[in-house]
Amino acid sequence: MRRLSGWGGYGRQWKLGVSLVALLAAHKDRASLRHDATQLQALLLSYSVSVPPASDSSPSLHGRRRPPPAPMSFSPGVNDPSGASVIQEQRDRWARKRSRVARELVLTEQRYCQQLELVNTYFVEILKAKETLRPSVVESVFSSIKAIHSVNQSLLVHVENGYLGRGFEQFCPQLPHYNVYVDNMYDARKVLAAQLKKNRGFRRYKALQEARPEFRDCKLEDLLNLPAQRIHQYKHYLQDLTETTSPEDPEFQQLSGAARAVSEVSCRIQDNARSHQNHLQLLRVQRLLKGRRTKVLAP
């Protein structure tokens, strides 16, 4: 077989390439390509290049037929290193976010339980013991906050030990304590404001307790709003935890169920807030119309 060497060889190779391109561009289908196989072989032999005869399935160097090409797939498979890497990176991001949310949940839960303990220790228990307020008034102002404190102490133990799903699964059956509290919240504010206005002893006692360093300049009114605020925080925490937990994880069902239960209480709080605002608006309108004659205009 001759070699194409030197500048002449390069020129002949270039002519060979042009001829091959022209021949392949001329055929319209596989039948025409077979028809031009003889011309293709003659052209290649003239340049001392040997090729196998044209056919649909050319034999390999070992005499066996070549297998058909494998179909191309763009989905990441088991043996696709790039796809596996992308999936692993996404799992790592979920794990980091879940760890961050869990850590924030524990820290805020610790602070929340400390604040509830301040209310129960320095207000509920002492006020009952000193009888600064009547027991019925104490019940009206503080409602079920003592039961809420007990429930959340149990939840704190679970989340501190990493049992998020189990902790919220046991927490949700105790949500009626929160329902009682949020339903009474606006009446409690009204009773508290009335006592501060007419009860000088209670007013002095409240200021004395709020001056303690443990309160960190928090007022009793602010602390009494914490249970409702905490429910909204639980809603977001549980949504983030559910989104970053695999459905195959046993905690997934526990967290998703808790998210639904807490969302119902959150909606209850929002409905109560809207009803309270509507009631205040009605009272403002009644005060404006008090003592005035109203004239209804026909449409």
VOGU-3710 file (C-alpha; in Angstrom, 3 decimals, decimal comma):
1> mrrlsgwggy> 0,000/0,000/0,000  1,390/3,383/-0,989  1,786/6,200/1,472  0,690/9,732/0,806  3,745/11,683/1,867  5,099/15,157/1,191  3,177/18,143/-0,097  1,820/16,045/-2,936  0,446/13,570/-0,410  -1,333/16,334/1,461
11> grqwklgvsl> -2,822/17,603/-1,768  -4,078/14,157/-2,723  -5,559/13,687/0,755  -7,353/17,004/0,405  -8,744/15,966/-2,973  -9,799/12,634/-1,440  -11,682/14,454/1,323  -13,442/16,703/-1,176  -14,470/13,726/-3,264  -15,821/11,856/-0,240
21> vallaahkdr> -17,848/14,843/0,902  -19,307/15,318/-2,562  -20,175/11,626/-2,846  -21,847/11,456/0,588  -23,753/14,664/-0,012  -25,140/13,304/-3,272  -26,945/10,252/-1,764  -30,506/10,703/-0,582  -31,044/7,489/1,298  -29,404/4,218/2,246
31> aslrhdatql> -30,209/2,601/-1,123  -28,378/5,303/-3,062  -25,449/4,975/-0,667  -25,158/1,239/-1,452  -25,416/2,054/-5,138  -22,421/4,388/-4,860  -20,369/1,889/-2,830  -18,501/0,707/-5,927  -17,500/4,247/-6,836  -16,452/4,866/-3,237
41> qalllsysvs> -14,222/1,752/-3,155  -12,649/2,592/-6,501  -11,952/6,114/-5,346  -10,307/4,965/-2,141  -8,266/2,217/-3,862  -6,903/4,784/-6,282  -5,349/6,473/-3,286  -4,187/3,130/-1,788  -6,692/3,238/1,072  -8,468/-0,024/1,812
51> vppasdssps> -11,982/-0,013/3,226  -14,433/-2,790/3,953  -17,394/-3,173/1,633  -20,417/-1,077/2,462  -23,094/-2,881/4,429  -25,566/-2,224/7,219  -23,532/-4,088/9,840  -19,781/-4,212/9,250  -17,798/-7,017/10,899  -15,275/-6,069/13,566
61> lhgrrrpppa> -11,555/-6,820/13,440  -12,148/-10,189/15,111  -14,762/-11,296/12,613  -17,746/-10,697/14,885  -20,529/-8,311/14,108  -20,460/-5,076/15,999  -23,304/-4,627/18,451  -25,763/-1,823/17,779  -24,930/1,450/19,515  -26,441/1,930/22,936
71> pmsfspgvnd> -29,236/4,496/23,119  -28,206/7,868/24,471  -29,701/8,972/27,767  -29,525/12,388/29,357  -30,916/11,344/32,730  -28,321/10,719/35,447  -27,982/7,032/35,992  -26,165/4,909/38,484  -22,985/4,901/36,429  -23,183/8,586/35,552
81> psgasviqeq> -20,641/10,313/37,797  -21,856/13,814/36,969  -25,500/12,984/37,751  -24,581/11,239/40,985  -22,493/14,238/41,977  -25,395/16,645/41,393  -27,757/14,496/43,451  -25,231/14,223/46,276  -24,673/17,973/46,277  -28,436/18,550/46,589
91> rdrwarkrsr> -28,628/16,080/49,477  -25,740/17,824/51,199  -27,506/21,184/50,859  -30,678/19,727/52,371  -28,688/18,214/55,227  -26,960/21,514/55,979  -30,240/23,423/55,926  -31,942/20,831/58,135  -29,090/21,001/60,637  -29,259/24,807/60,668
101> varelvlteq> -33,042/24,838/61,185  -32,839/22,219/63,940  -30,133/24,175/65,749  -32,151/27,395/65,544  -35,255/25,571/66,762  -33,426/24,293/69,840  -31,967/27,707/70,727  -35,266/29,544/70,345  -37,127/26,830/72,251  -34,731/27,181/75,171
111> rycqqlelvn> -35,317/30,926/75,307  -39,085/30,478/74,925  -39,254/28,059/77,869  -37,189/30,442/79,984  -39,597/33,277/79,271  -42,625/31,129/80,078  -40,968/30,163/83,340  -40,535/33,847/84,226  -44,263/34,442/83,775  -45,251/31,409/85,814
121> tyfveilkak> -42,745/31,975/88,604  -42,860/35,737/89,111  -46,475/36,378/88,201  -48,815/33,386/88,275  -47,474/31,620/91,359  -46,620/34,695/93,443  -49,832/36,525/92,580  -51,832/33,509/93,709  -49,814/33,201/96,915  -49,968/36,902/97,834
131> etlrpsvves> -53,555/37,261/96,608  -52,660/40,530/94,943  -55,270/39,591/92,357  -58,347/37,469/92,811  -57,940/33,879/91,517  -60,570/34,493/88,847  -58,635/37,526/87,595  -55,371/35,548/87,516  -57,137/32,869/85,510  -58,545/35,426/83,091
141> vfssikaihs> -55,190/37,105/82,493  -52,890/34,076/82,287  -55,348/31,427/81,071  -53,564/28,144/80,169  -50,006/29,484/80,110  -48,937/27,173/82,934  -50,068/24,101/80,987  -48,323/25,448/77,869  -45,086/25,792/79,840  -45,300/22,162/80,940
151> vnqsllvhve> -45,978/20,959/77,375  -43,065/22,906/75,957  -40,645/21,689/78,592  -41,316/18,164/77,348  -40,849/19,260/73,731  -37,547/20,929/74,627  -36,140/17,684/76,030  -36,903/15,876/72,764  -35,491/18,496/70,406  -32,349/18,946/72,492
161> ngylgrgfeq> -31,674/15,235/72,053  -32,336/15,347/68,306  -35,755/13,634/68,369  -37,587/16,266/66,360  -40,266/14,036/64,864  -41,045/12,237/68,096  -41,094/15,483/70,061  -43,624/17,186/67,791  -45,682/14,018/67,486  -46,202/14,113/71,264
171> fcpqlphynv> -46,581/17,898/71,248  -49,492/18,075/68,795  -52,106/16,334/71,002  -51,464/19,126/73,540  -52,293/21,912/71,083  -55,768/22,435/72,623  -53,970/24,289/75,438  -52,822/26,754/72,793  -56,350/26,966/71,365  -57,728/27,910/74,772
181> yvdnmydark> -55,010/30,497/75,229  -55,333/32,227/71,856  -59,127/32,287/72,082  -58,865/34,103/75,428  -55,946/36,363/74,469  -57,883/39,547/73,647  -60,113/39,277/76,707  -56,985/38,761/78,809  -55,509/42,013/77,497  -58,674/43,849/78,421
191> vlaaqlkknr> -58,708/42,425/81,964  -55,004/43,193/82,439  -55,455/46,797/81,314  -58,386/47,234/83,708  -56,393/45,869/86,662  -53,429/48,107/85,898  -55,743/51,096/85,836  -57,550/50,499/89,124  -55,203/48,253/91,186  -52,249/50,288/92,445
201> gfrrykalqe> -50,685/47,344/94,289  -50,669/45,200/91,178  -49,278/48,053/89,112  -46,338/48,476/91,514  -45,756/44,741/91,707  -45,683/44,416/87,902  -43,116/47,200/87,549  -40,954/45,637/90,258  -40,886/42,223/88,564  -40,232/43,643/85,096
211> arpefrdckl> -37,158/45,437/86,504  -35,475/42,106/87,240  -32,437/41,410/85,003  -33,929/38,073/83,956  -36,699/39,890/82,081  -34,215/41,778/79,862  -36,483/44,830/79,681  -39,456/42,725/78,545  -42,907/43,828/79,660  -45,561/41,413/80,854
221> edllnlpaqr> -47,724/42,324/77,863  -44,921/41,229/75,526  -44,441/37,925/77,326  -48,155/37,155/77,164  -48,015/37,399/73,367  -45,284/34,756/73,078  -47,463/31,608/72,739  -49,261/32,976/69,678  -45,976/34,117/68,140  -44,386/30,751/68,847
231> ihqykhylqd> -47,095/28,910/66,937  -46,275/30,912/63,808  -42,583/30,122/64,301  -43,334/26,400/64,654  -45,211/26,539/61,373  -42,150/27,794/59,464  -39,727/25,499/61,283  -41,815/22,421/60,517  -42,220/23,389/56,867  -38,447/23,728/56,482
241> ltettspedp> -37,788/20,471/58,318  -40,326/18,592/56,220  -38,880/19,936/52,960  -35,360/18,833/53,925  -36,322/15,366/55,200  -36,450/12,398/52,858  -39,927/10,825/52,472  -38,281/7,501/53,309  -37,191/8,843/56,702  -39,526/7,780/59,552
251> efqqlsgaar> -39,521/11,375/60,817  -41,051/12,633/57,581  -44,575/11,510/58,481  -44,219/12,832/62,030  -43,000/16,246/60,892  -45,500/16,618/58,056  -48,380/15,687/60,374  -47,169/18,181/62,958  -46,896/20,873/60,280  -50,566/20,386/59,367
261> avsevscriq> -51,708/20,452/62,992  -49,722/23,575/63,842  -50,933/25,304/60,667  -54,528/24,852/61,848  -53,745/26,646/65,115  -51,923/29,358/63,170  -55,006/29,901/61,013  -57,109/30,042/64,172  -54,912/32,823/65,538  -55,198/34,779/62,298
271> dnarshqnhl> -58,982/34,371/62,246  -59,183/35,606/65,847  -57,046/38,611/64,945  -59,336/39,511/62,029  -62,421/39,135/64,203  -60,857/41,340/66,850  -59,999/44,031/64,319  -63,539/43,929/62,928  -64,903/44,272/66,456  -62,699/47,293/67,145
281> qllrvqrllk> -63,788/48,880/63,890  -67,425/48,352/64,823  -66,845/49,980/68,206  -65,235/52,999/66,531  -68,217/53,384/64,215  -70,637/53,109/67,140  -68,780/55,819/69,053  -68,905/58,090/66,023  -72,639/57,560/65,636  -73,472/57,842/69,338
291> grrtkvlap> -75,814/60,746/69,997  -76,179/61,543/66,327  -79,147/61,202/64,057  -78,416/59,054/61,052  -80,097/59,412/57,709  -80,169/56,456/55,404  -79,928/57,488/51,777  -81,824/55,488/49,236  -79,681/54,131/46,414
//
